[in-house]
Amino acid sequence: MSASDNGTSQTSAGDGWFKTTHWSVVLDAGRGDSPEATAALAKLCQTYWYPVFAFVRRLGNSPENAKDLTQEFFLRVIEKNYLKDLDRETGKFRSFLLVVLKRFLANEWERANRQKRGGGRQIISLDEQDTEMRYLAEPADDRSPERVFDHRWALTLLEQVSNRLQAEMTEAGKAGLSRELKDFLGGDGGSYSAAAERLQMNEGALRTAVHRLRRRYREILREEIASTVTSPEQIDDEIRHLFLSLG
């Protein structure tokens, strides 16, 4: 998906889907001590665990140590009062996570090897995620841990968007159409006429389907980003940051 087609139109603060976003639920609950806030925060952590792992690994930690640190970090986020100093007006989950991660890692150096991290408890099933294989499969580069975090955050978010779009199309009985048109989301899906022939559609109908798919993609993108910010006004800023991270 191109940056020029990223759907940065304004979103009304009254939109129903924004009022119930995960990060807003956590903050509105006041330091995350309600069951609803805890569940919302856990869901965010489940979604965005990999950028944290990639950051910890880029700092030079071994695979096993990085997994232990990541697991313990999310346990702390869920169980401890890390939200008390967060600015309700400017806080974004992405920024919050990186700040408290750095604070956590600084403290962990002092207590390393004193006890097994996590006490056997798990928030994220890292072993089941083929964590290290995923990390090693990434292209080698010299980016800072912070840039790695932001890059992986952007990719994770776009993966969430694609998965939601695919699930919606599958539920509507259009899984085949979704797979065929996936490459067109980025604006360079190849020949419309060839795709129309494969799908046994006329080219005009195909172009209409692509337009609708792109529109829905942009809507889902904004909804997913809204889950990580505290106000609709921050959505466009996060979209710009996302594409800068990818670039």
C-alpha positions as CSV (number, residue, x, y, z in Angstrom):
1,M,0.0,0.0,0.0
2,S,1.5,3.3,-1.0
3,A,1.9,6.3,1.4
4,S,-0.2,8.4,-0.9
5,D,-3.1,6.0,-0.5
6,N,-2.9,5.6,3.2
7,G,-6.3,7.1,4.1
8,T,-5.3,10.0,6.2
9,S,-8.7,11.7,6.2
10,Q,-9.9,13.1,9.5
11,T,-11.9,10.8,11.8
12,S,-14.6,12.2,14.0
13,A,-14.1,11.9,17.7
14,G,-17.7,10.7,17.9
15,D,-17.0,7.6,15.8
16,G,-18.3,4.6,17.8
17,W,-15.4,2.4,17.0
18,F,-13.0,4.9,18.5
19,K,-14.8,5.2,21.9
20,T,-14.0,1.5,22.7
21,T,-10.4,1.2,21.5
22,H,-8.1,-1.0,23.6
23,W,-5.7,1.7,24.7
24,S,-8.4,4.2,25.5
25,V,-10.2,1.5,27.6
26,V,-6.9,0.9,29.6
27,L,-6.4,4.6,30.2
28,D,-10.0,5.5,31.0
29,A,-10.1,2.7,33.6
30,G,-7.5,4.7,35.6
31,R,-4.1,2.9,35.7
32,G,-5.5,-0.3,34.2
33,D,-6.8,-1.9,37.4
34,S,-10.2,-3.0,36.1
35,P,-10.9,-6.4,34.5
36,E,-11.8,-4.7,31.3
37,A,-8.6,-2.7,31.2
38,T,-6.5,-5.7,32.0
39,A,-8.1,-7.7,29.2
40,A,-7.7,-4.8,26.8
41,L,-4.0,-4.4,27.7
42,A,-3.4,-8.1,27.5
43,K,-4.8,-8.1,24.0
44,L,-2.5,-5.3,22.9
45,C,0.5,-7.1,24.4
46,Q,-0.4,-10.3,22.6
47,T,-0.5,-8.3,19.3
48,Y,2.6,-6.3,19.7
49,W,5.0,-8.7,21.4
50,Y,7.4,-9.2,18.5
51,P,8.6,-5.5,18.2
52,V,9.6,-5.8,21.9
53,F,11.5,-9.1,21.3
54,A,13.3,-7.7,18.3
55,F,14.4,-4.6,20.3
56,V,15.7,-6.8,23.1
57,R,17.6,-9.1,20.6
58,R,19.1,-6.1,18.8
59,L,20.6,-5.0,22.1
60,G,22.8,-8.2,22.0
61,N,20.8,-10.5,24.2
62,S,20.9,-14.2,23.5
63,P,17.7,-15.8,22.0
64,E,16.8,-17.5,25.3
65,N,17.6,-14.4,27.4
66,A,15.6,-12.3,25.0
67,K,12.6,-14.6,25.3
68,D,12.8,-14.6,29.1
69,L,13.1,-10.8,29.2
70,T,10.2,-10.3,26.8
71,Q,8.0,-12.6,28.8
72,E,8.9,-11.0,32.1
73,F,8.4,-7.5,30.6
74,F,4.9,-8.2,29.6
75,L,4.1,-9.8,32.9
76,R,5.2,-6.6,34.6
77,V,3.2,-4.4,32.1
78,I,0.0,-6.4,32.9
79,E,0.6,-6.7,36.7
80,K,2.3,-3.5,37.7
81,N,1.2,0.1,37.8
82,Y,3.1,1.4,34.8
83,L,0.3,3.7,33.7
84,K,0.3,6.1,36.6
85,D,2.7,8.6,35.1
86,L,1.4,8.4,31.5
87,D,0.0,11.7,30.0
88,R,-3.6,10.9,29.0
89,E,-3.6,13.5,26.3
90,T,-0.4,12.5,24.5
91,G,0.2,8.9,25.4
92,K,0.4,6.4,22.6
93,F,0.8,2.7,23.3
94,R,3.8,2.4,21.0
95,S,5.6,5.2,22.8
96,F,4.5,3.9,26.2
97,L,5.8,0.4,25.5
98,L,9.2,1.6,24.4
99,V,9.7,3.9,27.3
100,V,8.8,1.3,29.9
101,L,10.7,-1.4,28.1
102,K,13.9,0.7,28.4
103,R,13.2,1.3,32.0
104,F,12.5,-2.3,32.6
105,L,15.8,-3.4,30.9
106,A,17.8,-0.9,32.9
107,N,16.4,-2.4,36.1
108,E,16.9,-6.0,34.9
109,W,20.7,-5.6,34.6
110,E,20.8,-5.1,38.4
111,R,18.8,-8.2,39.2
112,A,20.0,-10.5,36.4
113,N,20.3,-14.2,37.3
114,R,19.0,-13.7,40.8
115,Q,15.9,-15.6,40.1
116,K,14.1,-17.2,37.1
117,R,12.2,-14.5,35.3
118,G,8.4,-14.9,35.2
119,G,8.2,-17.6,37.8
120,G,7.0,-20.0,35.1
121,R,4.1,-17.7,34.2
122,Q,3.4,-16.8,30.6
123,I,1.7,-13.9,28.9
124,I,3.0,-14.6,25.4
125,S,3.7,-18.2,24.1
126,L,7.0,-17.2,22.6
127,D,8.2,-20.8,21.9
128,E,5.1,-21.5,19.8
129,Q,5.8,-18.3,17.7
130,D,9.1,-19.6,16.3
131,T,10.5,-16.4,17.7
132,E,14.2,-16.8,17.0
133,M,13.6,-18.3,13.5
134,R,11.5,-15.3,12.7
135,Y,14.2,-12.9,13.9
136,L,17.0,-14.6,12.0
137,A,14.9,-14.5,8.8
138,E,14.9,-10.8,8.8
139,P,17.5,-9.0,6.5
140,A,20.7,-8.0,8.3
141,D,21.1,-4.3,8.8
142,D,22.7,-1.8,11.1
143,R,19.6,0.0,12.4
144,S,19.3,1.1,16.0
145,P,17.2,-1.0,18.4
146,E,14.6,1.9,18.4
147,R,14.3,1.9,14.6
148,V,14.0,-1.9,14.6
149,F,11.2,-1.6,17.1
150,D,9.3,1.0,15.0
151,H,9.8,-1.0,11.8
152,R,8.6,-4.2,13.3
153,W,5.7,-2.3,14.9
154,A,4.6,-1.0,11.5
155,L,4.8,-4.5,9.9
156,T,2.9,-6.1,12.8
157,L,0.1,-3.5,12.5
158,L,-0.2,-4.0,8.7
159,E,-0.3,-7.7,9.3
160,Q,-3.2,-7.2,11.6
161,V,-5.0,-5.1,9.0
162,S,-4.4,-7.7,6.3
163,N,-5.6,-10.5,8.5
164,R,-8.8,-8.7,9.4
165,L,-9.5,-7.9,5.8
166,Q,-8.9,-11.5,4.7
167,A,-11.2,-12.7,7.5
168,E,-14.0,-10.3,6.5
169,M,-13.7,-11.4,2.8
170,T,-13.7,-15.1,3.8
171,E,-16.8,-14.6,5.9
172,A,-18.5,-13.0,3.0
173,G,-17.6,-15.9,0.7
174,K,-15.0,-13.9,-1.2
175,A,-11.7,-15.5,0.0
176,G,-10.6,-16.3,-3.6
177,L,-11.3,-12.7,-4.7
178,S,-9.4,-11.4,-1.7
179,R,-6.3,-13.5,-2.5
180,E,-6.4,-12.5,-6.1
181,L,-6.6,-8.8,-5.4
182,K,-4.2,-8.7,-2.5
183,D,-1.4,-7.4,-4.7
184,F,-3.5,-4.6,-5.9
185,L,-3.7,-3.0,-2.4
186,G,-0.3,-1.6,-3.0
187,G,-1.2,0.1,-6.2
188,D,0.9,-2.3,-8.4
189,G,-1.0,-5.5,-8.7
190,G,-0.2,-6.1,-12.3
191,S,-2.6,-6.4,-15.2
192,Y,-6.2,-5.7,-14.5
193,S,-7.3,-7.5,-17.7
194,A,-5.3,-10.6,-16.8
195,A,-6.8,-10.7,-13.2
196,A,-10.3,-10.1,-14.6
197,E,-9.8,-13.0,-17.0
198,R,-8.7,-15.3,-14.2
199,L,-11.6,-14.3,-12.0
200,Q,-14.1,-14.4,-15.0
201,M,-15.0,-10.8,-14.3
202,N,-15.2,-7.8,-16.7
203,E,-12.4,-5.3,-16.1
204,G,-14.7,-2.6,-14.9
205,A,-16.2,-4.8,-12.2
206,L,-12.7,-5.7,-11.1
207,R,-11.6,-2.1,-10.8
208,T,-14.6,-1.4,-8.7
209,A,-13.8,-4.4,-6.5
210,V,-10.2,-3.2,-6.1
211,H,-11.4,0.3,-5.1
212,R,-13.8,-1.1,-2.5
213,L,-11.0,-3.4,-1.1
214,R,-8.6,-0.4,-0.8
215,R,-11.2,1.7,0.9
216,R,-12.0,-1.1,3.4
217,Y,-8.2,-1.6,4.0
218,R,-7.8,2.1,4.9
219,E,-10.8,1.9,7.2
220,I,-9.3,-1.1,9.1
221,L,-5.9,0.5,9.2
222,R,-7.4,3.5,10.9
223,E,-9.3,1.3,13.3
224,E,-6.2,-0.7,14.2
225,I,-4.2,2.5,14.8
226,A,-7.0,3.9,16.9
227,S,-6.5,0.9,19.2
228,T,-3.1,2.3,20.2
229,V,-3.7,6.0,20.6
230,T,-5.8,8.2,22.9
231,S,-7.5,10.5,20.5
232,P,-8.6,10.6,16.9
233,E,-6.3,13.5,16.2
234,Q,-3.3,11.2,16.8
235,I,-4.3,8.7,14.1
236,D,-2.9,10.6,11.1
237,D,0.3,11.2,13.0
238,E,0.7,7.5,13.6
239,I,0.0,6.7,10.0
240,R,2.7,9.1,8.9
241,H,5.1,7.5,11.5
242,L,4.2,4.1,10.2
243,F,5.1,4.8,6.6
244,L,8.3,6.6,7.6
245,S,9.3,3.5,9.7
246,L,8.7,1.3,6.7
247,G,10.6,3.6,4.4
